[in-house]
Amino acid sequence: MNTEKNLKNIRGAVQEDATQIAMLIAPYIPQFALDEQGAQKLEKPAIEALLQDGAVHYYVYEQAQHICAVIAFKTSGHLIHFFTAQSFLRQGIGRQLWQYAEASMLALGNQHISVNSSCGAQAVYEAFGVYA
């Protein structure tokens, strides 16, 4: 369950976060991108565009002004980004951010949440109850 302390670490992402977000995602690009076009969708210019898109809700989990994890979803309830910095894996940060985003998606009236995941991430989503 989210505690008030943990909620203080979660905030909406802003344009100034694009560089940090791109750096956080960069180590994962080889796992997700099938080609250069796919890689570009995970790089800074694409992130900047998502941050300007009114149909995208982008959140960061931050500690000491360092972005540790990110999550982004479309108003329709489709998850488009969910990454935790490798140095912060298995600390519960991703789960807290997921719970926050899930509550936000449900509050928007989404009855279903969709995600396209890598095979490696499937177990994480199953643990969160996304796959039934």
N, C-alpha and C positions, 0 to 999 in steps of 0.2 A: 504494500500500500504506500502511496506517496505521503511523505511527511511534509510539513510546512517547510522545514529546512531544505529538503530536496527540491521542492517547487521553486525555491529561491535560486537554484542553480539552472533552472530551465527558463529560457526566454525566446521570444521571436527573433529570428535571424535578421540582420540588416546588411545592407550593401557592403559595409566595412568588414564584414565577416567573410566575404568571398575568398580572400586569400587563405585564411586559416582553414576554411572548409575544404578548399581545393587541396591543400597540403594534407589534411586528414584523410581524404579520399584517395589520394594518389597511390599509396601502396596497394590498394585494392583493384586498381584499374586492370592490371593483367588478368585478374580472376573473372572480371565481368565483361570487359570489352572484347568483342569478337574481331574487331577491326579498328582502323583509325577513326572512322566515323563514330563508332560506338564509344571510343575513348574520349572523343571531343565532347560527348554528352556529359562527361564527368569532370571536365576541366573548368577552370575559372570563368571563362566567358559564358558557358552554359549555366553555371551556378548563378552568376550575376543576373542572367535572364530569368531564371526561376525565382529569384528574390524580388524581381519586379512584377512577376505574374500574379495578378489578383486572385487567381483560382488555385494558387499553390500556398500552402501553409508550411512554413519552414521554421524549425525550432532547433536550438542548440542547447547542449548541457555544458555549462561552463564552470570551471574552478579556477580561482585566482587569475581571471582574465585569459584563461586558456580553454579553447573549445576542445572538449573531450569526446563529444558524440554529437551526431546530427540526425534529424529525421525530417522528412518532408512528405507531404501528401497533397493530393488534389482534393478540392471541395467534394468531389464525388466519392471520396473514401478510398482512392487508389494510392497506395504507398509507392513513392518514387525514389526516395533516398532513405537509407537507414544504415549508418556507419558509426562505429566506435573506434577511436584511435587505438592502435594496437597496444600501446602501453597501458590502456585502461580497460582492456578486455577482462571479463570474468570478475568484475567488481560490482555488478548490479546496476551500473550506470545505464546501459542499454535498456534493461527492463524498466527502470524508472522513466526513461524517455519514451519508451513504447507505451507504458500505461498512461502517460500524459497525452500522447498523440491519440491513442485509442479513445480516451474520454472525449477529446476534442472532436474526433470524427463522429462519434455517437451523438454528441451535442449538436452537431450540424444536421442530424437526422439520418445519417447513414445506418442502414440496418445490416449492411455487409461491408467488410473491408477486403479489398483485393490487393494482391502483391505478386509481382513476378520476381522470384528469387533464384539465386544460384543453388545448385545442389548442396553446397556447403552450408548455406544459410537455412536450409529447409528445417533442420532440427531446432533451430532457434525459434522460427515461426510456429512450429508445432508446440514447443514449450509455452509459447504465448497464447496458444489456443486458436491460431489463425486457420490452420488446416483442421478440418473435422473429418 
